[in-house]
Amino acid sequence: MAPAEQPAKRKPRKKAAWVMRSAAQQLAELLGRPPESVSAIKPTEDGWEADVEVVELERVPETTSVMASYRVTLDKEGDLVAYERKRRYTRGQIDRRP
């Protein structure tokens, strides 16, 4: 019997939870505002992309506060290499899907 073939070893990726925290913390440092949440995360060939929600303008009542969704790009080590604001909306806004 031939010995079982070993799967090719690959460099382990950072864990998604770690990447989420890293994206939120690094964006907070750049914007000077704490993130509200991370609404999406996905691995890419070059690292990771995450969508981070941030309160840009606090209002009363809270449902009228202005929020922003930022797309954050991280390299394979988890370092932020780019970010851009994708959209602004009020906290109480609901996206309409066709």
C-alpha positions in Angstrom: 0.0 0.0 0.0 1.3 3.5 -0.9 1.4 6.0 1.9 -1.5 8.5 1.9 -0.6 11.7 0.1 -0.4 14.7 2.3 -2.4 17.7 1.2 -0.2 20.6 0.1 0.6 22.9 3.0 -0.5 26.5 2.6 0.1 29.5 4.7 -2.8 29.8 7.2 -5.1 32.8 6.7 -6.0 35.2 9.5 -9.2 34.3 11.2 -12.3 36.3 10.1 -13.1 37.5 13.6 -9.5 38.8 13.9 -9.8 40.5 10.5 -13.1 42.1 11.5 -11.6 43.6 14.7 -8.5 44.7 12.8 -10.5 46.5 10.1 -12.7 48.3 12.6 -9.8 49.4 14.8 -7.6 50.7 12.0 -10.5 52.6 10.4 -11.4 54.1 13.8 -7.8 55.4 14.0 -8.0 57.1 10.6 -11.5 58.6 11.0 -11.3 59.4 14.7 -14.7 57.8 15.3 -15.5 54.4 16.7 -17.1 51.9 14.4 -20.7 50.9 15.0 -20.4 47.4 13.3 -18.8 45.3 10.6 -21.6 44.4 8.2 -19.6 42.3 5.7 -16.3 40.6 5.3 -14.8 38.5 2.6 -11.4 37.0 1.7 -9.8 38.2 -1.5 -6.7 37.0 -3.4 -4.7 39.8 -1.8 -6.2 39.8 1.7 -9.6 40.8 2.9 -12.4 43.3 2.3 -14.7 44.5 5.0 -17.7 46.9 5.2 -17.6 48.9 8.4 -20.5 51.1 9.6 -19.7 54.3 11.4 -21.9 57.1 12.9 -20.8 60.3 11.1 -23.3 62.7 12.7 -25.2 62.0 15.9 -28.7 63.3 16.1 -31.7 63.1 18.4 -33.6 60.9 18.0 -31.0 58.2 17.2 -32.9 57.0 14.1 -32.0 60.3 12.4 -28.3 60.0 13.0 -26.2 60.0 9.8 -24.4 56.7 9.2 -21.7 55.8 6.6 -20.6 52.5 5.2 -16.9 52.2 4.5 -15.2 49.5 2.3 -11.9 48.6 4.0 -9.2 46.7 2.1 -6.7 44.7 4.2 -3.6 42.9 3.0 -2.8 39.3 3.9 -1.2 40.4 7.2 -4.3 42.4 8.2 -2.9 45.8 7.5 -5.3 48.4 6.1 -4.2 49.4 2.6 -7.2 51.3 1.4 -10.7 52.5 2.4 -13.5 54.4 0.8 -16.9 55.6 1.9 -19.5 53.6 -0.1 -22.7 55.3 1.1 -24.3 57.6 3.7 -27.7 57.0 5.2 -29.8 57.7 8.2 -29.8 55.0 10.9 -33.5 54.4 10.6 -33.3 53.9 6.8 -34.2 50.6 5.3 -32.8 49.5 2.0 -35.5 48.6 -0.5 -34.8 45.5 -2.6 -36.5 45.0 -6.0 
